[in-house]
Amino acid sequence: MTMLDDSAITAADWPTAYPQGYAVVDVETTGLARDDRIISAAVYRLDARGEVEDHWYTLVNPERDPGPVWIHGLTDEMLAGAPLFPEIADEFSNRLADRVLVAHNALFDWSMIAREYARADRTPPVRRRLCTIALAKELALPLPNHKLESLAAHFGVVQRQAHHALDDARVLAEAFRPSLHAAVRGGVRLPLLECRPLTEWSDSPAGSPRVGYQSSYGHRAPGSSFGGWRPSRKRPACPHPNPGRYVDGKPLKQGMRIAFSGDTSVDRELLEDRAFDAGLHIATSVSRLTSLLVTNDPDSATSKAVKARAYGTPVVDEAAFTQLLRDVAPADV
Protein backbone atom coordinates (compact mmCIF):
# COMPACT_ATOMS: atom_id res chain seq x y z
CA MET A 1 0.00 0.00 0.00
CA THR A 2 1.24 3.49 -0.81
CA MET A 3 2.33 5.52 2.20
CA LEU A 4 -0.38 8.14 2.72
CA ASP A 5 -1.15 10.72 5.35
CA ASP A 6 -4.31 10.15 7.40
CA SER A 7 -6.38 12.63 5.42
CA ALA A 8 -5.51 10.82 2.19
CA ILE A 9 -6.68 7.38 3.35
CA THR A 10 -9.91 6.84 1.44
CA ALA A 11 -12.61 4.23 1.88
CA ALA A 12 -11.02 2.31 -0.99
CA ASP A 13 -7.67 2.28 0.83
CA TRP A 14 -9.15 0.93 4.07
CA PRO A 15 -8.69 -2.86 4.43
CA THR A 16 -12.01 -4.70 4.26
CA ALA A 17 -10.65 -7.30 6.70
CA TYR A 18 -10.22 -4.72 9.48
CA PRO A 19 -12.87 -4.65 12.25
CA GLN A 20 -15.89 -2.37 12.00
CA GLY A 21 -15.58 -1.03 15.54
CA TYR A 22 -13.45 -1.07 18.67
CA ALA A 23 -13.98 -0.83 22.41
CA VAL A 24 -10.89 0.63 24.08
CA VAL A 25 -10.98 -0.65 27.65
CA ASP A 26 -9.15 -0.05 30.89
CA VAL A 27 -9.96 -1.62 34.24
CA GLU A 28 -8.47 -0.85 37.62
CA THR A 29 -8.37 -3.79 40.00
CA THR A 30 -7.67 -4.79 43.59
CA GLY A 31 -4.55 -6.58 42.35
CA LEU A 32 -3.21 -8.75 39.56
CA ALA A 33 -4.24 -12.22 40.71
CA ARG A 34 -6.96 -14.57 39.53
CA ASP A 35 -9.07 -13.84 42.59
CA ASP A 36 -8.72 -10.05 42.45
CA ARG A 37 -11.65 -7.86 41.44
CA ILE A 38 -12.43 -4.95 39.15
CA ILE A 39 -13.01 -1.67 41.01
CA SER A 40 -13.44 0.69 38.05
CA ALA A 41 -13.91 0.32 34.32
CA ALA A 42 -13.89 2.65 31.34
CA VAL A 43 -14.76 2.09 27.69
CA TYR A 44 -14.16 4.37 24.71
CA ARG A 45 -16.16 3.21 21.71
CA LEU A 46 -14.43 3.87 18.39
CA ASP A 47 -15.64 3.46 14.83
CA ALA A 48 -13.85 1.47 12.15
CA ARG A 49 -11.31 4.26 11.59
CA GLY A 50 -10.58 4.80 15.26
CA GLU A 51 -12.70 7.92 15.73
CA VAL A 52 -14.28 8.29 19.18
CA GLU A 53 -18.04 7.72 19.29
CA ASP A 54 -18.60 7.97 23.04
CA HIS A 55 -17.16 6.95 26.39
CA TRP A 56 -18.36 5.47 29.67
CA TYR A 57 -16.94 5.05 33.16
CA THR A 58 -18.09 3.39 36.37
CA LEU A 59 -16.84 2.48 39.80
CA VAL A 60 -17.45 -1.11 40.93
CA ASN A 61 -17.82 -2.34 44.50
CA PRO A 62 -15.41 -5.31 44.76
CA GLU A 63 -16.96 -6.56 48.04
CA ARG A 64 -13.49 -6.67 49.56
CA ASP A 65 -10.56 -4.39 50.35
CA PRO A 66 -9.59 -2.17 47.40
CA GLY A 67 -5.94 -3.23 47.31
CA PRO A 68 -3.26 -0.70 46.33
CA VAL A 69 -5.01 2.60 47.08
CA TRP A 70 -1.69 4.39 46.63
CA ILE A 71 -1.78 3.35 42.95
CA HIS A 72 -5.40 3.72 41.86
CA GLY A 73 -6.61 6.16 44.57
CA LEU A 74 -9.91 4.34 45.21
CA THR A 75 -10.68 3.84 48.90
CA ASP A 76 -13.19 1.68 50.75
CA GLU A 77 -15.34 4.76 51.32
CA MET A 78 -15.37 5.69 47.65
CA LEU A 79 -16.35 2.17 46.58
CA ALA A 80 -18.88 1.42 49.34
CA GLY A 81 -21.82 2.92 47.44
CA ALA A 82 -20.70 1.80 43.99
CA PRO A 83 -22.71 -0.80 42.05
CA LEU A 84 -21.72 -4.46 42.12
CA PHE A 85 -20.40 -5.93 38.88
CA PRO A 86 -23.67 -7.79 38.08
CA GLU A 87 -25.43 -4.42 38.28
CA ILE A 88 -23.24 -2.87 35.59
CA ALA A 89 -22.80 -6.01 33.45
CA ASP A 90 -25.61 -5.10 31.02
CA GLU A 91 -24.23 -1.62 30.35
CA PHE A 92 -20.70 -2.98 30.07
CA SER A 93 -21.97 -5.55 27.56
CA ASN A 94 -23.68 -2.84 25.51
CA ARG A 95 -20.36 -1.01 25.29
CA LEU A 96 -18.43 -4.11 24.23
CA ALA A 97 -20.94 -5.77 21.91
CA ASP A 98 -19.87 -6.39 18.29
CA ARG A 99 -16.50 -4.70 18.82
CA VAL A 100 -12.89 -5.72 19.16
CA LEU A 101 -11.66 -5.17 22.71
CA VAL A 102 -8.54 -2.99 22.66
CA ALA A 103 -6.33 -2.68 25.72
CA HIS A 104 -2.72 -2.15 26.70
CA ASN A 105 -1.63 -5.64 27.74
CA ALA A 106 -5.05 -6.89 26.65
CA LEU A 107 -4.60 -10.38 28.07
CA PHE A 108 -4.76 -8.97 31.60
CA ASP A 109 -7.83 -6.75 31.02
CA TRP A 110 -9.64 -9.54 29.19
CA SER A 111 -8.84 -12.07 31.95
CA MET A 112 -10.18 -9.78 34.67
CA ILE A 113 -13.32 -8.98 32.67
CA ALA A 114 -13.97 -12.62 31.79
CA ARG A 115 -13.69 -13.66 35.44
CA GLU A 116 -16.11 -10.98 36.57
CA TYR A 117 -18.65 -12.10 34.00
CA ALA A 118 -18.14 -15.73 35.01
CA ARG A 119 -18.73 -14.87 38.68
CA ALA A 120 -21.97 -13.16 37.60
CA ASP A 121 -23.06 -16.20 35.57
CA ARG A 122 -22.83 -14.14 32.40
CA THR A 123 -20.94 -14.38 29.10
CA PRO A 124 -19.14 -11.25 27.87
CA PRO A 125 -20.00 -10.24 24.27
CA VAL A 126 -16.37 -10.13 23.16
CA ARG A 127 -14.93 -12.46 20.54
CA ARG A 128 -11.64 -10.79 19.64
CA ARG A 129 -9.10 -8.59 21.35
CA LEU A 130 -6.18 -6.46 20.22
CA CYS A 131 -3.21 -5.67 22.44
CA THR A 132 -1.63 -2.28 21.73
CA ILE A 133 1.72 -3.63 22.94
CA ALA A 134 1.57 -6.28 20.21
CA LEU A 135 0.43 -3.70 17.65
CA ALA A 136 3.31 -1.36 18.55
CA LYS A 137 5.67 -4.27 17.97
CA GLU A 138 4.08 -5.06 14.59
CA LEU A 139 4.53 -1.41 13.63
CA ALA A 140 8.14 -1.43 14.90
CA LEU A 141 7.52 1.76 16.87
CA PRO A 142 10.76 3.07 18.43
CA LEU A 143 9.55 2.85 22.04
CA PRO A 144 11.98 2.61 25.00
CA ASN A 145 9.66 0.14 26.76
CA HIS A 146 6.11 -1.20 26.65
CA LYS A 147 4.53 1.20 29.13
CA LEU A 148 1.39 3.11 28.17
CA GLU A 149 3.15 6.40 28.91
CA SER A 150 5.80 5.59 26.29
CA LEU A 151 3.18 4.81 23.64
CA ALA A 152 1.34 8.01 24.54
CA ALA A 153 4.51 10.10 24.37
CA HIS A 154 5.34 8.69 20.95
CA PHE A 155 2.05 10.04 19.58
CA GLY A 156 2.07 13.24 21.64
CA VAL A 157 -0.84 12.23 23.87
CA VAL A 158 -0.85 13.89 27.30
CA GLN A 159 -1.68 11.75 30.33
CA ARG A 160 -3.68 13.68 32.93
CA GLN A 161 -4.29 11.08 35.64
CA ALA A 162 -2.36 7.81 35.37
CA HIS A 163 -4.06 4.71 36.82
CA HIS A 164 -7.49 6.30 36.53
CA ALA A 165 -9.48 4.00 34.25
CA LEU A 166 -11.20 6.79 32.31
CA ASP A 167 -8.02 8.74 31.63
CA ASP A 168 -6.00 5.62 30.80
CA ALA A 169 -8.72 4.59 28.33
CA ARG A 170 -8.74 8.08 26.81
CA VAL A 171 -4.97 8.08 26.40
CA LEU A 172 -5.05 4.64 24.81
CA ALA A 173 -7.90 5.62 22.47
CA GLU A 174 -5.97 8.70 21.33
CA ALA A 175 -2.83 6.64 20.76
CA PHE A 176 -4.70 3.78 19.08
CA ARG A 177 -6.11 5.89 16.27
CA PRO A 178 -2.72 6.87 14.78
CA SER A 179 -1.50 3.30 15.40
CA LEU A 180 -4.47 1.99 13.41
CA HIS A 181 -3.84 4.43 10.58
CA ALA A 182 -0.15 3.53 10.56
CA ALA A 183 -1.15 -0.11 10.22
CA VAL A 184 -3.35 0.77 7.23
CA ARG A 185 -0.59 2.79 5.57
CA GLY A 186 1.92 0.01 6.12
CA GLY A 187 -0.35 -2.82 5.08
CA VAL A 188 0.02 -4.40 8.52
CA ARG A 189 -2.23 -7.26 9.56
CA LEU A 190 -3.72 -6.44 12.97
CA PRO A 191 -2.61 -8.85 15.74
CA LEU A 192 -6.14 -9.94 16.65
CA LEU A 193 -6.59 -12.79 19.12
CA GLU A 194 -9.63 -14.85 20.03
CA CYS A 195 -11.35 -14.17 23.35
CA ARG A 196 -12.58 -17.33 24.98
CA PRO A 197 -15.02 -16.77 27.86
CA LEU A 198 -14.58 -18.81 31.01
CA THR A 199 -16.88 -21.82 31.03
CA GLU A 200 -16.77 -22.41 34.75
CA TRP A 201 -16.06 -20.60 37.99
CA SER A 202 -16.08 -21.84 41.54
CA ASP A 203 -15.54 -19.86 44.70
CA SER A 204 -14.18 -21.60 47.78
CA PRO A 205 -16.71 -22.60 50.46
CA ALA A 206 -17.38 -19.98 53.09
CA GLY A 207 -14.59 -19.77 55.60
CA SER A 208 -12.02 -21.68 53.58
CA PRO A 209 -8.96 -19.92 52.19
CA ARG A 210 -8.85 -19.23 48.48
CA VAL A 211 -5.64 -19.86 46.65
CA GLY A 212 -4.66 -17.14 44.20
CA TYR A 213 -1.60 -15.70 42.54
CA GLN A 214 0.89 -13.66 44.51
CA SER A 215 0.62 -10.00 43.57
CA SER A 216 3.41 -7.46 43.53
CA TYR A 217 0.95 -4.89 44.92
CA GLY A 218 1.77 -5.88 48.50
CA HIS A 219 -0.27 -6.89 51.55
CA ARG A 220 -3.99 -7.19 51.97
CA ALA A 221 -5.62 -4.86 54.42
CA PRO A 222 -5.58 -6.13 58.01
CA GLY A 223 -8.77 -7.90 58.98
CA SER A 224 -9.82 -8.58 55.40
CA SER A 225 -12.27 -11.46 55.23
CA PHE A 226 -11.00 -12.39 51.79
CA GLY A 227 -8.66 -15.38 51.65
CA GLY A 228 -4.94 -14.64 51.89
CA TRP A 229 -2.51 -14.74 49.02
CA ARG A 230 -0.39 -17.82 48.80
CA PRO A 231 3.19 -17.67 50.01
CA SER A 232 6.02 -17.99 47.54
CA ARG A 233 6.77 -21.64 46.93
CA LYS A 234 8.98 -23.93 44.93
CA ARG A 235 7.26 -25.42 41.92
CA PRO A 236 7.43 -29.15 41.17
CA ALA A 237 10.04 -30.24 38.65
CA CYS A 238 9.02 -29.95 35.01
CA PRO A 239 8.17 -33.49 33.87
CA HIS A 240 9.25 -32.94 30.26
CA PRO A 241 12.77 -33.16 28.78
CA ASN A 242 14.40 -29.98 27.52
CA PRO A 243 13.97 -29.94 23.72
CA GLY A 244 16.54 -27.16 23.28
CA ARG A 245 16.33 -23.53 22.34
CA TYR A 246 13.33 -21.67 21.07
CA VAL A 247 13.42 -20.95 17.33
CA ASP A 248 11.87 -17.74 16.06
CA GLY A 249 8.72 -18.41 14.07
CA LYS A 250 8.11 -21.79 15.67
CA PRO A 251 5.99 -22.57 18.74
CA LEU A 252 7.31 -23.11 22.21
CA LYS A 253 7.59 -26.78 23.17
CA GLN A 254 6.87 -28.35 26.54
CA GLY A 255 10.05 -28.79 28.56
CA MET A 256 11.74 -25.64 27.30
CA ARG A 257 13.64 -23.73 30.01
CA ILE A 258 12.22 -20.20 30.30
CA ALA A 259 13.92 -17.42 32.29
CA PHE A 260 12.49 -13.99 33.10
CA SER A 261 14.34 -10.71 33.67
CA GLY A 262 13.29 -7.16 34.51
CA ASP A 263 9.88 -5.54 34.99
CA THR A 264 6.76 -7.04 33.44
CA SER A 265 3.29 -5.59 32.95
CA VAL A 266 1.69 -8.75 34.31
CA ASP A 267 2.81 -9.87 37.76
CA ARG A 268 5.95 -12.00 37.37
CA GLU A 269 4.65 -14.96 39.32
CA LEU A 270 1.45 -14.95 37.28
CA LEU A 271 3.51 -15.19 34.07
CA GLU A 272 5.60 -17.97 35.57
CA ASP A 273 2.51 -19.89 36.65
CA ARG A 274 1.02 -19.65 33.18
CA ALA A 275 4.28 -20.92 31.68
CA PHE A 276 4.50 -23.77 34.20
CA ASP A 277 0.87 -24.75 33.56
CA ALA A 278 1.69 -24.92 29.84
CA GLY A 279 4.42 -27.48 30.54
CA LEU A 280 7.46 -25.19 30.47
CA HIS A 281 10.37 -25.26 32.92
CA ILE A 282 10.87 -22.05 34.92
CA ALA A 283 14.58 -21.31 35.15
CA THR A 284 15.86 -19.04 37.91
CA SER A 285 19.05 -18.22 36.00
CA VAL A 286 20.38 -18.21 32.44
CA SER A 287 22.78 -20.90 31.27
CA ARG A 288 23.72 -22.56 27.99
CA LEU A 289 20.70 -24.83 28.50
CA THR A 290 18.20 -21.94 28.70
CA SER A 291 15.70 -22.11 25.84
CA LEU A 292 14.42 -18.54 26.03
CA LEU A 293 14.76 -15.32 28.02
CA VAL A 294 11.66 -13.16 28.45
CA THR A 295 12.48 -9.49 29.05
CA ASN A 296 11.07 -6.13 28.02
CA ASP A 297 14.57 -4.61 28.14
CA PRO A 298 16.98 -6.92 26.26
CA ASP A 299 19.77 -4.32 26.29
CA SER A 300 19.79 -3.99 30.09
CA ALA A 301 22.79 -4.86 32.24
CA THR A 302 21.02 -7.48 34.38
CA SER A 303 23.02 -10.67 34.84
CA LYS A 304 20.41 -12.69 32.94
CA ALA A 305 20.39 -10.33 29.95
CA VAL A 306 24.21 -10.23 29.88
CA LYS A 307 24.44 -14.03 29.99
CA ALA A 308 21.74 -14.37 27.33
CA ARG A 309 23.76 -12.17 24.99
CA ALA A 310 26.93 -14.09 25.76
CA TYR A 311 25.34 -17.51 25.19
CA GLY A 312 23.25 -16.44 22.22
CA THR A 313 20.06 -17.34 24.09
CA PRO A 314 16.94 -16.28 22.18
CA VAL A 315 15.10 -13.29 23.70
CA VAL A 316 11.46 -12.19 23.34
CA ASP A 317 9.44 -9.52 25.09
CA GLU A 318 6.46 -10.07 27.36
CA ALA A 319 3.82 -9.40 24.68
CA ALA A 320 5.36 -11.92 22.31
CA PHE A 321 5.72 -14.48 25.09
CA THR A 322 2.08 -14.24 26.15
CA GLN A 323 1.07 -14.91 22.54
CA LEU A 324 3.45 -17.88 22.32
CA LEU A 325 1.86 -19.31 25.47
CA ARG A 326 -1.40 -19.73 23.59
CA ASP A 327 -0.01 -22.55 21.46
CA VAL A 328 2.70 -24.58 23.20
CA ALA A 329 3.63 -27.75 21.31
CA PRO A 330 3.54 -31.06 23.21
CA ALA A 331 6.76 -32.55 24.50
CA ASP A 332 8.72 -35.07 22.48
CA VAL A 333 7.74 -38.63 23.36
Helices and strands as residue ranges (DSSP letters): G 6-8, E 21-29, E 38-47, E 52-59, H 69-72, H 76-80, H 85-96, E 100-103, H 106-119, E 128-131, H 132-138, H 148-154, H 165-186, E 192-194, E 257-261, H 268-277, E 281-283, E 292-295, H 303-311, E 315-316, H 318-324, G 325-327
